[in-house]
Amino acid sequence: MRNLSIQGLRGIAAMIVFFSHALLIPELNLNEIKESPLHLFFDGQISVMVFIALSGFFYYNKNVSSISDYISFVRKKAVRIYVPYLLITVLAFFLLRFYVTIPYNQTCFTEWGNSFWRTKVSFLELVKQCSVLWPHNADLLNPPSWYLAIEVRLFLIIPLLLFLLNKYKNLARIIIIGFIGLMCSGVLKYIGACLCGYLAHSILDYLIKKKPSFIENIFFKLTLCLISLFLLNINNEFVVPLQVSYVLQAIGAAIIVAIVYCSESKLLSNRILVWLGNISYELYLVHFVVLLSLRPYYHGGVSYVLISLVITLLGSFIIQKVSSIITKLVELPFNKQ
């Protein structure tokens, strides 16, 4: 059974990604918000860290004890990720071919917002985009899809890494993974962020078994929550080297995931946030395609953002349902074995 509070957190993170893009594409005066703590609610980078920490957090429960387990895990994860992605990528490809023939008022949108979907892309480029791992420029079709290349590498590498480390005892494994996570703070920073999520679940599991009073202490949770928000906001408070800030933000994201996981929050587990969490992956993939497609039909402003949100939610729901049907059909031969 899914943790409803975690689904609510996914929903919030997905909406932050949406608004981080939707408020930057049209010409809106948001300088005061950008310079205030409220920017956390529009910071897509923080949401990505939360998503990656969530992935690592739940790898802790994956029992990959053999090569067959690993292959089975990769197959299921690949189908879950690729089916919605392929649907949206092909849709974006055909929308772009139609879209570039339609003029729109570029003065209503920012320079960044006007930098996408300038020309048609070839079928070869479509194949590259669909492959995910074949080097390509995500900005040509669906810019947020760069995250998919990270996610695919994570589900290929992390379970294999954990499989190799299973022979070590818990404490030794935690120390090794922590060291690898710190070493990955550069080019492989997202692997480090994923391992932070794994470590957070390891530590939480230890506290639940050995120190349950800590988990039930409201003051302890509140303190960790404040530390987490501070770490996530570190770039706006101090001048920190980039590699160090990635590590600190990853730790902050992992802490917030652990707190939410062991809390029964009525706010996070309400129906709206849980529903958003259930479609968060599709929402992440769909929203930018919607934002770009609607530029010719609106003159920017709040109405553009709100209409984009409604269509994004509807499109995410439809893509999720279609993907679910296709996934069941793809998995059917394997389930019979």
Number of C-alpha atoms within 10 A of each C-alpha: 3 7 14 24 25 25 25 27 26 27 23 20 25 27 23 23 24 25 18 19 19 25 20 17 25 26 18 14 11 11 9 10 13 15 10 10 13 11 18 19 18 22 20 21 16 22 24 20 24 29 25 26 33 27 21 27 23 13 20 19 11 13 14 21 14 12 11 10 15 18 14 14 17 17 13 13 15 15 17 17 17 18 18 23 24 17 16 21 21 16 14 24 23 13 18 21 14 12 20 14 11 9 10 16 13 16 12 18 20 16 14 10 20 18 12 14 22 12 13 18 15 11 10 9 19 18 14 16 26 18 15 22 14 12 11 16 14 18 13 20 28 23 14 18 21 16 16 17 16 16 22 17 14 19 19 16 14 18 22 17 12 20 18 13 16 13 10 11 9 13 11 12 17 19 12 13 20 17 13 15 23 20 16 19 21 16 10 13 18 25 27 28 33 30 33 31 32 28 26 26 25 19 13 21 16 13 14 14 8 10 12 13 11 14 16 13 10 12 11 13 20 12 10 17 20 13 16 23 17 16 22 27 20 18 17 16 10 9 9 13 9 12 15 15 19 27 24 23 24 30 27 29 30 29 27 24 25 26 21 20 20 17 17 14 14 11 12 22 19 14 14 13 23 23 17 24 26 20 23 28 20 25 26 21 26 29 27 23 24 21 22 22 18 18 24 14 12 16 18 23 17 15 11 19 20 12 14 23 20 12 16 23 18 14 18 25 19 14 21 20 13 14 22 15 10 16 18 13 11 14 13 11 9 10 8 6 5
